[in-house]
Amino acid sequence: MQATNYSVKTMILHNNTILITGGSSGIGQEIARVLSENNKIIICGRSIEKLNATAYKIPGIITRQCDLSDENDCEQITKWLQKEHPDLNILINNAAIVHKFRFMEDDDAMKKLNQELKTNLVAPIRLIYNLLPVIKSNKHPAIINVTTGLVYVPRALYPFYNATKAALHSFTKVLRFQIKNEGIAIIEAMFPAVDTPFHNGQVPKIAIGVEKAVQQMIQGLENNQNEIRIGGVKILYALSRIFPGFAMKKLNEME
């Protein structure tokens, strides 16, 4: 079942100016690589070393060091973009962090909650709020929020990651509805487990390659889908609708 379309806008995948958060590794870096062929790409991230390494791999991209969990950094990158890149028309909110732990057995649980909330939920919402006036002033404006199939069925190893992404999923739907008549594409790309550094060397056996995952995302954009369910997310979505208890059990039995 495809999500209800609220005036889905045709995605133009060339001659754009695109900001990709968390673009120096993993999914973000692969999105930058693929889209850099026909677009101006700006990436931001915490690590200047990773940003420089990505710029070496993908000639021509623009980098900006930024900790999006810091409100001041978000304000500074907003001002920089408004001044230096007023042609920005696409924002891809990809940056995220995860903590794998047992909630009641971790003395730093509240610290981890604060870190994930600021990075995974508050930062993308703040960037949308700050940058939407610039984005919608240009042709073919779009917001793309990267989430996960875990918005449908949570993985017990990630107490806060599931929740922050589920909240971003809900916010994305609300934003799409509220501005449905303003000519802006509001898109959500839901990824399955992907073989990237995100897993800190503990990649799940069910993970798919990052090239395949991003290729499916691009196909979804070309097909003007506003909710792009990639790989196994399609199955997870269907199971969550029909057999939610079974889906929860099976997902959390997987390695």
Sine and cosine of phi, psi and omega as CSV:
sin_phi,cos_phi,sin_psi,cos_psi,sin_omega,cos_omega
0.00,0.00,0.79,-0.61,0.01,-1.00
-1.00,0.02,0.58,-0.81,0.00,-1.00
-0.88,0.47,0.46,-0.89,0.05,-1.00
-0.87,0.49,0.73,-0.68,-0.02,-1.00
-1.00,-0.06,0.82,-0.57,0.11,-0.99
-0.96,-0.26,1.00,0.05,0.02,-1.00
0.76,0.65,0.86,0.51,-0.01,-1.00
-0.86,0.51,0.77,-0.64,-0.04,-1.00
-1.00,-0.03,0.57,-0.82,0.03,-1.00
-0.93,0.38,0.81,-0.58,0.01,-1.00
-0.99,0.11,0.78,-0.62,0.09,-1.00
-0.96,-0.28,0.88,-0.47,-0.14,-0.99
-0.98,-0.20,0.52,0.85,0.10,-1.00
-0.54,-0.84,0.42,-0.91,0.01,-1.00
0.87,0.50,0.58,0.81,0.07,-1.00
-0.97,-0.25,0.30,-0.95,0.23,-0.97
-0.91,-0.41,0.90,-0.44,-0.22,-0.98
-0.85,-0.53,0.78,-0.62,0.16,-0.99
-0.99,-0.16,0.81,-0.58,0.04,-1.00
-0.89,-0.45,0.91,-0.41,0.06,-1.00
-0.99,0.17,0.54,-0.84,-0.07,-1.00
0.88,0.48,0.62,0.78,-0.11,-0.99
-1.00,0.00,0.12,0.99,-0.07,-1.00
-0.99,-0.13,0.05,1.00,0.07,-1.00
-0.32,-0.95,0.22,-0.97,0.15,-0.99
0.84,0.54,-0.67,-0.74,-0.04,-1.00
-0.87,0.50,-0.69,0.72,-0.02,-1.00
-0.87,0.50,-0.68,0.74,0.01,-1.00
-0.91,0.42,-0.64,0.77,0.00,-1.00
-0.93,0.37,-0.62,0.78,0.08,-1.00
-0.88,0.48,-0.69,0.72,0.02,-1.00
-0.87,0.49,-0.70,0.72,-0.02,-1.00
-0.88,0.47,-0.73,0.68,-0.06,-1.00
-0.92,0.40,-0.69,0.72,-0.09,-1.00
-0.99,0.14,-0.22,0.98,-0.05,-1.00
-0.93,0.37,-0.30,0.95,-0.04,-1.00
-0.90,0.44,-0.55,0.84,-0.11,-0.99
-0.76,-0.65,0.24,0.97,-0.06,-1.00
-0.61,-0.79,0.33,-0.94,0.18,-0.98
-1.00,0.06,0.85,-0.53,-0.09,-1.00
-0.92,-0.38,0.76,-0.65,0.12,-0.99
-0.88,-0.47,0.77,-0.64,0.07,-1.00
-0.86,-0.51,0.49,-0.87,0.10,-1.00
-0.73,-0.68,0.42,-0.91,-0.01,-1.00
-0.13,-0.99,0.17,-0.99,-0.04,-1.00
-0.96,0.26,-0.63,0.77,-0.17,-0.98
-1.00,-0.03,0.89,-0.46,0.03,-1.00
-0.92,0.39,-0.54,0.84,0.03,-1.00
-0.89,0.45,-0.71,0.71,0.01,-1.00
-0.92,0.38,-0.61,0.79,0.04,-1.00
-0.89,0.45,-0.70,0.71,0.00,-1.00
-0.91,0.42,-0.64,0.77,0.02,-1.00
-0.90,0.43,-0.63,0.78,0.02,-1.00
-0.93,0.37,-0.64,0.76,0.04,-1.00
-0.89,0.46,-0.54,0.84,0.05,-1.00
-0.94,0.35,-0.64,0.77,0.00,-1.00
-0.95,0.32,-0.56,0.83,-0.09,-1.00
-0.84,-0.55,0.99,0.10,-0.04,-1.00
-0.84,0.55,0.67,-0.75,0.09,-1.00
0.99,-0.17,-0.28,0.96,-0.01,-1.00
-0.97,0.23,0.38,-0.92,-0.03,-1.00
-0.96,-0.29,0.70,-0.72,-0.04,-1.00
-0.88,-0.47,0.45,-0.89,0.05,-1.00
-0.52,-0.85,0.86,-0.50,0.06,-1.00
-0.96,0.27,0.73,-0.68,-0.08,-1.00
-0.26,-0.97,0.73,-0.68,0.14,-0.99
-0.98,-0.18,0.98,-0.20,-0.12,-0.99
-0.94,0.35,-0.26,0.96,0.06,-1.00
-0.97,0.25,-0.19,0.98,0.01,-1.00
-0.99,-0.13,0.86,-0.51,-0.06,-1.00
-0.85,0.52,-0.64,0.77,0.00,-1.00
-0.90,0.43,-0.64,0.77,0.04,-1.00
-0.89,0.46,-0.63,0.78,0.03,-1.00
-0.89,0.45,-0.64,0.77,0.02,-1.00
-0.92,0.40,-0.63,0.78,-0.02,-1.00
-0.93,0.38,-0.67,0.74,0.01,-1.00
-0.94,0.35,-0.51,0.86,0.07,-1.00
-0.89,0.46,-0.75,0.66,0.00,-1.00
-0.89,0.46,-0.65,0.76,0.01,-1.00
-0.89,0.45,-0.70,0.71,0.00,-1.00
-0.91,0.42,-0.67,0.74,0.01,-1.00
-0.87,0.49,-0.60,0.80,-0.04,-1.00
-0.99,0.12,-0.75,0.66,-0.14,-0.99
-1.00,-0.01,-0.44,0.90,-0.07,-1.00
-0.68,-0.73,0.88,0.48,-0.01,-1.00
-0.93,0.37,-0.12,0.99,0.05,-1.00
-1.00,0.03,0.11,0.99,0.03,-1.00
-0.83,0.56,0.82,-0.58,0.01,-1.00
-0.77,-0.64,-0.12,0.99,0.04,-1.00
-0.69,-0.72,0.76,-0.65,0.11,-0.99
-0.91,-0.42,0.81,-0.59,0.09,-1.00
-0.92,-0.39,0.96,-0.27,0.02,-1.00
-0.99,0.12,0.99,-0.10,-0.08,-1.00
-0.92,-0.38,-0.46,0.89,-0.11,-0.99
-0.87,0.50,0.69,-0.72,0.04,-1.00
-0.32,-0.95,0.41,-0.91,0.12,-0.99
-0.79,-0.61,0.33,-0.95,0.00,-1.00
-0.61,-0.79,0.58,-0.82,0.15,-0.99
-0.86,-0.51,0.76,-0.65,-0.02,-1.00
-0.96,-0.28,0.94,-0.35,-0.08,-1.00
-0.21,-0.98,0.15,-0.99,0.08,-1.00
-0.99,-0.12,0.86,-0.51,-0.20,-0.98
-0.80,0.60,-0.80,0.61,-0.11,-0.99
-0.99,0.15,-0.02,1.00,-0.03,-1.00
-0.93,-0.38,0.20,0.98,-0.09,-1.00
-0.85,-0.53,0.87,-0.49,-0.01,-1.00
-0.93,0.37,-0.33,0.94,-0.01,-1.00
-0.98,-0.18,0.31,0.95,-0.08,-1.00
-0.84,0.54,-0.68,0.74,-0.05,-1.00
-0.95,0.32,-0.54,0.84,0.09,-1.00
-0.90,0.44,-0.68,0.73,0.02,-1.00
-0.92,0.40,-0.61,0.79,0.06,-1.00
-0.86,0.51,-0.74,0.68,-0.02,-1.00
-0.88,0.48,-0.67,0.74,0.00,-1.00
-0.89,0.45,-0.71,0.70,-0.04,-1.00
-0.94,0.33,-0.64,0.77,0.04,-1.00
-0.87,0.50,-0.72,0.69,-0.04,-1.00
-0.90,0.43,-0.65,0.76,-0.07,-1.00
-0.99,0.13,-0.71,0.70,-0.17,-0.98
-1.00,0.07,-0.42,0.91,-0.08,-1.00
-0.85,-0.53,-0.82,0.57,-0.08,-1.00
-0.91,0.41,-0.69,0.72,-0.05,-1.00
-0.86,0.50,-0.77,0.63,0.01,-1.00
-0.89,0.45,-0.60,0.80,0.03,-1.00
-0.91,0.41,-0.67,0.74,0.01,-1.00
-0.90,0.45,-0.68,0.74,0.01,-1.00
-0.89,0.45,-0.66,0.75,0.05,-1.00
-0.86,0.50,-0.75,0.67,-0.02,-1.00
-0.87,0.50,-0.68,0.73,-0.05,-1.00
-0.96,0.30,-0.61,0.79,-0.18,-0.98
-0.99,-0.15,-0.22,0.97,-0.06,-1.00
-0.85,0.53,-0.63,0.78,0.05,-1.00
-0.85,0.52,-0.63,0.77,0.04,-1.00
-0.94,0.35,-0.74,0.68,-0.07,-1.00
-0.86,0.50,-0.72,0.69,-0.09,-1.00
-0.97,0.23,-0.15,0.99,0.06,-1.00
-0.99,0.15,-0.15,0.99,-0.02,-1.00
-0.94,-0.34,0.21,-0.98,-0.01,-1.00
-0.95,0.32,0.52,-0.85,0.09,-1.00
0.81,0.58,0.80,0.60,-0.03,-1.00
-0.96,0.30,0.58,-0.82,-0.01,-1.00
-0.41,-0.91,0.56,-0.83,0.18,-0.98
-0.89,-0.46,0.79,-0.61,0.03,-1.00
-0.84,-0.54,0.91,-0.41,0.04,-1.00
-0.98,-0.19,0.81,-0.59,0.02,-1.00
-1.00,-0.02,0.86,-0.52,0.07,-1.00
-0.80,-0.59,-0.57,-0.82,-0.18,-0.98
-0.43,-0.90,0.37,-0.93,0.11,-0.99
-0.89,0.45,-0.25,0.97,0.00,-1.00
-0.95,0.31,-0.09,1.00,0.14,-0.99
-0.93,0.37,-0.37,0.93,0.01,-1.00
-1.00,-0.07,-0.68,0.73,-0.02,-1.00
-0.71,-0.71,0.93,-0.37,-0.07,-1.00
-0.96,0.27,0.53,-0.85,0.10,-0.99
-1.00,-0.10,0.83,-0.56,-0.15,-0.99
-0.89,0.45,-0.36,0.93,0.01,-1.00
-0.95,0.32,-0.30,0.95,-0.09,-1.00
-0.88,-0.47,0.98,0.20,-0.12,-0.99
-0.84,0.55,-0.62,0.79,-0.09,-1.00
-0.97,-0.23,-0.51,0.86,-0.03,-1.00
-0.85,0.53,-0.74,0.67,0.03,-1.00
-0.82,0.58,-0.72,0.69,-0.09,-1.00
-0.92,0.40,-0.67,0.74,-0.01,-1.00
-0.92,0.39,-0.63,0.78,0.01,-1.00
-0.95,0.31,-0.58,0.82,0.07,-1.00
-0.90,0.43,-0.62,0.79,0.05,-1.00
-0.91,0.41,-0.65,0.76,0.04,-1.00
-0.91,0.41,-0.60,0.80,0.08,-1.00
-0.86,0.51,-0.73,0.68,0.00,-1.00
-0.90,0.43,-0.70,0.72,0.01,-1.00
-0.87,0.48,-0.65,0.76,-0.01,-1.00
-0.88,0.48,-0.67,0.74,0.02,-1.00
-0.90,0.44,-0.67,0.75,0.01,-1.00
-0.91,0.41,-0.71,0.70,0.00,-1.00
-0.87,0.49,-0.68,0.73,0.02,-1.00
-0.85,0.52,-0.66,0.75,-0.01,-1.00
-0.94,0.34,-0.69,0.73,-0.08,-1.00
-0.92,0.39,-0.56,0.83,-0.06,-1.00
-0.92,-0.40,0.50,0.87,-0.09,-1.00
-0.88,0.47,-0.35,0.94,-0.04,-1.00
-0.97,-0.25,0.22,0.98,-0.09,-1.00
-0.98,-0.21,0.09,1.00,0.10,-0.99
0.97,0.24,0.38,0.93,-0.02,-1.00
-0.91,-0.41,0.79,-0.62,0.05,-1.00
-0.97,0.23,0.82,-0.58,0.05,-1.00
-0.90,-0.43,0.95,-0.33,-0.20,-0.98
-0.85,-0.53,0.58,-0.81,0.09,-1.00
-0.84,-0.54,0.80,-0.60,0.06,-1.00
-0.94,-0.33,0.91,-0.41,-0.08,-1.00
-0.98,-0.21,0.93,-0.38,-0.07,-1.00
-1.00,-0.10,0.53,-0.85,0.18,-0.98
-0.99,0.12,-0.18,-0.98,0.14,-0.99
-0.89,0.45,0.77,-0.64,-0.05,-1.00
-0.81,-0.59,0.62,-0.78,-0.03,-1.00
-0.97,0.26,1.00,-0.02,-0.02,-1.00
-0.62,-0.78,0.17,-0.99,0.06,-1.00
-0.89,0.45,-0.18,0.98,0.03,-1.00
-0.79,0.61,-0.52,0.85,-0.08,-1.00
-1.00,0.01,0.07,1.00,0.06,-1.00
0.79,0.62,0.70,0.72,0.07,-1.00
0.99,0.13,-0.04,1.00,0.01,-1.00
-0.92,-0.40,0.89,0.46,-0.07,-1.00
-0.95,0.30,0.80,-0.60,0.03,-1.00
-0.87,0.49,0.52,-0.85,-0.01,-1.00
-0.89,0.46,-0.44,0.90,-0.04,-1.00
-0.99,0.11,-0.04,1.00,-0.06,-1.00
-0.89,0.45,0.60,-0.80,0.07,-1.00
-0.97,-0.24,0.26,-0.96,-0.01,-1.00
-0.93,0.38,0.53,-0.85,-0.05,-1.00
-0.92,0.40,-0.56,0.83,0.01,-1.00
-0.90,0.44,-0.69,0.72,0.01,-1.00
-0.90,0.43,-0.67,0.74,-0.02,-1.00
-0.88,0.47,-0.73,0.68,-0.03,-1.00
-0.94,0.35,-0.57,0.82,0.07,-1.00
-0.85,0.52,-0.67,0.74,0.02,-1.00
-0.93,0.38,-0.57,0.82,0.09,-1.00
-0.88,0.47,-0.72,0.69,0.00,-1.00
-0.88,0.48,-0.65,0.76,0.05,-1.00
-0.87,0.50,-0.65,0.76,0.04,-1.00
-0.90,0.44,-0.63,0.78,0.05,-1.00
-0.90,0.43,-0.68,0.73,0.00,-1.00
-0.91,0.42,-0.47,0.88,0.02,-1.00
-1.00,0.00,0.13,0.99,0.06,-1.00
0.85,0.52,0.62,0.78,0.09,-1.00
-0.99,0.12,0.68,-0.73,0.05,-1.00
-1.00,-0.09,-0.23,0.97,0.19,-0.98
-0.77,-0.63,0.95,-0.31,-0.09,-1.00
-0.98,-0.21,0.94,-0.33,0.01,-1.00
-0.99,-0.13,0.91,-0.41,-0.16,-0.99
-0.99,-0.16,0.69,-0.72,0.08,-1.00
0.82,0.57,-0.77,-0.64,-0.07,-1.00
-0.92,0.38,-0.12,0.99,0.03,-1.00
-0.88,0.47,-0.53,0.85,0.03,-1.00
-0.87,0.50,-0.71,0.70,0.00,-1.00
-0.92,0.38,-0.69,0.72,-0.01,-1.00
-0.87,0.49,-0.65,0.76,0.02,-1.00
-0.88,0.47,-0.73,0.68,-0.02,-1.00
-0.89,0.45,-0.71,0.71,0.01,-1.00
-0.89,0.45,-0.62,0.78,-0.02,-1.00
-0.91,0.41,-0.47,0.88,0.01,-1.00
-0.98,0.19,-0.58,0.82,-0.13,-0.99
-0.98,-0.17,-0.72,0.70,-0.05,-1.00
-0.76,-0.65,0.94,0.33,-0.10,-1.00
-0.86,0.50,-0.66,0.76,0.01,-1.00
-0.91,0.42,-0.67,0.74,0.03,-1.00
-0.90,0.43,-0.68,0.73,0.00,-1.00
-0.88,0.48,-0.68,0.73,0.02,-1.00
-0.88,0.47,-0.70,0.72,-0.03,-1.00
-0.90,0.43,-0.75,0.66,-0.07,-1.00
-0.92,0.39,-0.67,0.74,-0.01,-1.00
-0.87,0.50,-0.67,0.74,-0.08,-1.00
-1.00,0.09,0.00,1.00,0.16,-0.99
-1.00,-0.04,-0.27,0.96,-0.05,-1.00
-0.96,0.27,0.50,-0.86,0.06,-1.00
-1.00,-0.07,0.00,0.00,0.00,0.00
